[in-house]
């Protein structure tokens, strides 16, 4: 089941929910693809500046360097920063797996065992005179079972708004409650 929401910047994001079983659900947030118009605009601006410098200096190294730097910059941006999708797979008795897929195809995976999960909550923060909400996993402090050792944010890049986070939160709470009842 796919639903469309807005992120904090007002761009459309898609939340896909898959119910594999009563204790296993997957949530995937798809971010908008990189706009060809913005890529072409940035490339044209850089190359026009390089051409203007070339006209003044008559040094072809300026043009060559601008082409190489633009290509390297785009590759680094796609490989390190542009995230296409983020997903969270929660399996009641096993744990939570978070995947991040970059535009270049690179994938980052983090797994948290269920015995380390204290709770999954929607937290709020004040950022640039705005209140923003984010989903996070609270990890149990081994030294103090009532305490929290770490707060792990989920969907960091997509930055979905509260209406989207609420759907994910409710499903996660259902699974956590069923898991606690079974133990």
C-alpha positions as CSV (number, residue, x, y, z in Angstrom):
1,X,0.0,0.0,0.0
2,X,1.5,3.3,-1.1
3,X,0.5,6.8,0.2
4,X,1.8,10.2,-0.8
5,X,2.9,12.7,1.9
6,X,5.0,15.9,2.1
7,X,8.4,16.2,3.7
8,X,9.5,19.2,5.8
9,X,10.5,21.1,2.6
10,X,7.1,20.5,1.0
11,X,8.3,18.0,-1.6
12,X,6.2,14.9,-2.2
13,X,7.4,11.6,-0.8
14,X,5.9,8.2,-1.0
15,X,5.4,5.8,1.9
16,X,5.1,2.2,1.0
17,X,3.9,-0.2,3.7
18,X,4.2,-4.0,3.3
19,X,2.6,-6.3,5.9
20,X,4.6,-9.6,5.6
21,X,2.9,-11.1,8.6
22,X,1.2,-9.9,11.8
23,X,4.7,-9.4,13.4
24,X,6.6,-8.3,10.4
25,X,6.1,-5.0,8.5
26,X,8.2,-2.9,6.2
27,X,8.0,0.8,5.7
28,X,9.8,2.4,2.7
29,X,10.0,6.1,2.0
30,X,10.8,7.1,-1.6
31,X,12.3,10.5,-2.1
32,X,11.8,12.4,-5.4
33,X,14.4,11.8,-8.0
34,X,17.0,14.4,-8.8
35,X,15.6,17.0,-11.2
36,X,17.3,17.1,-14.6
37,X,16.5,20.8,-14.8
38,X,18.5,21.6,-11.6
39,X,21.5,19.4,-12.7
40,X,21.6,21.1,-16.1
41,X,21.2,24.5,-14.6
42,X,24.1,24.0,-12.1
43,X,26.3,22.5,-14.8
44,X,25.6,25.3,-17.3
45,X,26.3,28.0,-14.6
46,X,29.6,26.4,-13.7
47,X,30.7,26.0,-17.3
48,X,29.6,29.6,-18.2
49,X,31.8,31.0,-15.3
50,X,34.6,28.8,-16.5
51,X,34.2,30.0,-20.1
52,X,34.2,33.6,-18.9
53,X,37.5,33.0,-17.0
54,X,38.9,31.2,-20.1
55,X,38.0,34.3,-22.3
56,X,40.0,36.5,-20.0
57,X,43.0,34.2,-19.5
58,X,43.0,32.1,-22.7
59,X,44.0,29.2,-20.5
60,X,42.4,25.9,-21.6
61,X,43.2,24.4,-18.2
62,X,40.3,26.4,-16.7
63,X,37.8,24.7,-19.1
64,X,39.2,21.2,-18.5
65,X,39.3,21.7,-14.7
66,X,35.7,22.9,-14.7
67,X,34.5,19.9,-16.7
68,X,36.4,17.4,-14.5
69,X,35.3,19.1,-11.2
70,X,31.7,19.2,-12.3
71,X,31.7,15.5,-13.2
72,X,33.5,14.5,-10.0
73,X,31.2,16.7,-7.9
74,X,28.1,15.1,-9.4
75,X,29.4,11.6,-8.9
76,X,30.3,12.4,-5.2
77,X,26.9,13.9,-4.7
78,X,25.1,10.9,-6.1
79,X,27.3,8.4,-4.2
80,X,27.5,10.1,-0.8
81,X,24.5,12.5,-0.4
82,X,21.5,11.9,-2.7
83,X,19.3,9.3,-1.0
84,X,16.6,7.6,-3.1
85,X,14.9,5.6,-0.5
86,X,15.0,4.7,3.2
87,X,13.3,1.7,4.7
88,X,12.6,0.2,8.1
89,X,11.8,-3.5,8.5
90,X,10.5,-4.4,11.9
91,X,10.2,-8.1,12.9
92,X,8.6,-8.6,16.3
93,X,10.9,-11.2,17.9
94,X,14.1,-10.5,15.9
95,X,14.7,-6.8,15.5
96,X,14.6,-3.7,13.3
97,X,16.6,-3.3,10.1
98,X,17.1,0.1,8.5
99,X,18.2,0.4,4.9
100,X,19.3,3.5,3.0
101,X,19.7,3.3,-0.8
102,X,21.7,6.1,-2.4
103,X,21.2,7.4,-6.0
104,X,24.4,5.6,-7.1
105,X,23.0,2.3,-5.9
106,X,25.2,2.1,-2.8
107,X,23.3,0.7,0.2
108,X,23.7,1.2,3.9
109,X,22.2,-1.2,6.4
110,X,21.8,-1.1,10.2
111,X,20.3,-3.8,12.3
112,X,19.1,-3.5,15.9
113,X,18.2,-6.6,17.9
114,X,14.8,-6.4,19.5
115,X,16.2,-7.2,22.9
116,X,18.0,-3.8,22.7
117,X,14.9,-1.8,21.7
118,X,13.2,-0.1,24.6
119,X,10.6,1.7,22.5
120,X,9.9,3.4,19.2
121,X,8.7,7.0,19.6
122,X,8.0,10.2,17.7
123,X,10.3,12.8,19.1
124,X,10.2,16.6,18.5
125,X,13.0,19.1,18.1
126,X,13.2,22.8,17.5
127,X,15.1,23.6,14.3
128,X,15.4,27.1,12.9
129,X,12.3,28.4,14.7
130,X,10.2,25.4,13.7
131,X,9.2,22.3,15.6
132,X,10.0,19.2,13.6
133,X,9.1,15.6,14.4
134,X,11.1,12.5,13.8
135,X,10.7,8.8,14.4
136,X,13.4,7.3,16.6
137,X,14.3,4.0,18.3
138,X,15.2,4.2,22.0
139,X,17.9,1.6,22.9
140,X,18.0,0.1,26.4
141,X,21.0,1.1,28.5
142,X,22.7,-2.1,29.6
143,X,23.8,-0.6,32.9
144,X,20.4,0.8,33.7
145,X,17.4,-1.1,32.3
146,X,15.1,1.9,32.9
147,X,17.5,4.3,31.1
148,X,18.1,5.0,27.4
149,X,21.6,4.4,26.0
150,X,21.1,5.8,22.5
151,X,18.4,7.5,20.4
152,X,18.5,6.2,16.8
153,X,16.7,8.4,14.3
154,X,14.8,6.7,11.5
155,X,14.2,8.3,8.0
156,X,16.8,11.0,8.6
157,X,17.1,12.0,4.9
158,X,13.4,11.9,3.9
159,X,12.3,14.0,6.9
160,X,8.6,13.1,6.7
161,X,6.0,15.2,8.4
162,X,4.0,14.2,11.4
163,X,1.0,12.6,9.5
164,X,3.4,10.1,7.8
165,X,5.3,9.4,11.0
166,X,2.1,8.7,12.8
167,X,1.1,5.8,10.5
168,X,4.5,4.2,10.9
169,X,4.5,4.8,14.7
170,X,1.1,3.1,15.1
171,X,2.2,0.0,13.2
172,X,5.4,-0.2,15.1
173,X,3.6,0.1,18.4
174,X,1.2,-2.7,17.4
175,X,4.2,-5.0,16.7
176,X,6.0,-4.0,19.9
177,X,2.8,-4.7,22.0
178,X,2.2,-8.1,20.4
179,X,5.9,-9.0,21.0
180,X,5.7,-8.0,24.7
181,X,2.5,-10.0,25.1
182,X,4.2,-13.1,23.7
183,X,7.1,-12.8,26.2
